[in-house]
Structure formats: structure tokens, C-alpha cells
Amino acid sequence: MSTIYEEEFECVVCGNKFTQTLQGSCSIEGQNLDFMPWGAAIVPWPLPKCPNCGLVGEQFSKDEENLLKKYIKNNKIDIKKPNYYLLAKQYEFLKKDKIKIANNYVKATWESYRLYHDCVVSLMKKTIDLIDEMEINKEFRFQLVKLDFLRRLGKFQEAMLMINKIKSCDFYNELSYEMPVDHFLRTVKKNHFLYDGLEEIYCGMLSYRKTIDEILKIQEKLIIKKDTDRHELPDYLRESLNDPY
């Protein structure tokens, strides 16, 4: 189940006071191939948004608050856009890490589906562009998101090329089924993974590599069928991956 509550906020940009519905806890039952969780939950996790100026979020430094005041003043903010899209645009203006920006765009696609926004396609394209700027051996999970977005956009040839690119990258091949633990830990350290805890899954390393293999097989079958729908990630695969929620 999902527990929700009301919280009062005062916008750090315009001073407007407002009440926002937030989520305290939730139950996740599954995930899609783009790693979007689903279940008794608001997905993605709800964020406070000022209904007056459109500022999203609340944890900013004083310098960032001053910059955001200029951003809000000089830009026409469409507050009807998904909250995570607005947050991503703020992060772009603040020149934050591209990984954080891309993660917000991914979540904006989830939010757009949940709220039936018509900007899903443009959000997926923007996310793909950002992922293209990342090294494939780093932030590896984003490459699987890109693959799913390419397929859903009907870019089947590019999606097949993406599968081959994933299979040929160093990280994928270094996750051999007989990798000693010390080599595995060196691989984790070298590739600077976004998601914490990969060092702890050595015992499940084989499952992790097999999970990637299975995801690629699922995507390949869907590509051959020219399937552009969303699809669930089988539970037995989800258990070996870290949730980005």
C-alpha cells in the first residue's frame, strides 16, 4: 500500500506558501524494462512544486536559490509539465551532473505515462541524447534504458545496433561467469557505477550478468516483432538488479 500525507511549503524563489501531497511509504510489485517501478505507489516519488512560479524541489544552496530566481524570472515555466521534467531543466540551468539530469528525464517519462502527458516521445528522445554523452562502461544501466526507449520509439535498427554495442563493451565482457572476486571489485571501482551496492552483489554476479543477457534477449525478440509497447521486467530478473526508485 501507499501512504500519503499533506505538507506545507514556502517557495524559496517567490515566497508563495502552498500545500503538497507527498508519499511516505509504498509497495513496489514490479518494474518495466525501463526500470519504472509499479505497484501501490505514486511513481516516480512525488516532489513539491510551487503552483505560482513552477519551482520544483526544496533542497538548494543559497547560491542555487539566487540562480533559480533568475531562471524563473527569465524563462516562461509551463507548470503543467511533469515535475521531474521541470527539475531536470532546473538542473541543466544549474549545470549539475549529467547523470542526475538524465535520471530526472527518465523519471519524467515515468511521470508522463502516469499522468497521460503528451510529451513522452520528446522526453525519451532527450534522455537518449543525454545517455549518448555517457561512456558506455559507466552508468551501464542507462544504456539498457536507452535500448528500451529506442525500441518504443520504433527505431528498431538503432535498437539492434545498441544491443551489439552493449555486448561488445568492456564492462559487459569483463563480467565473465568465472570472474574472481578481486577482479570483480577492481572492475566495479574502475567503472565508477552510479548505483551503490554493486560491490556487495559478488555472490549474485553471475545472476547479474545473466540478467543483462536475458534483458537483451527479451528486447531482441520485441524488436524482431516491431513491438513498441511497454513491457514488464520478469520478477526473477528484477531481484538481481538494484532499484533506482
Secondary structure, DSSP 8 states (H G I E B T S, - for coil): --EEEEEEEE-TTT--EEEEEEEEE-EEEEEETT--EEEES-SS----B-TTT--B-S---HHHHHHHHHHHHHS---TTS-HHHHHHHHHHHTT--HHHHHHHHHHHHHHHHHHT-S-HHHHHHHHHHHHHTS-TTSSHHHHHHHHHHHHHTT-HHHHHHHHHHHHHSHHHHHS-TT--HHHHHHHHHHHT-SSTTGGGGGGGHHHHHHHHHHHHHHHHHHHHTT--S--EE-HHHHTTS----
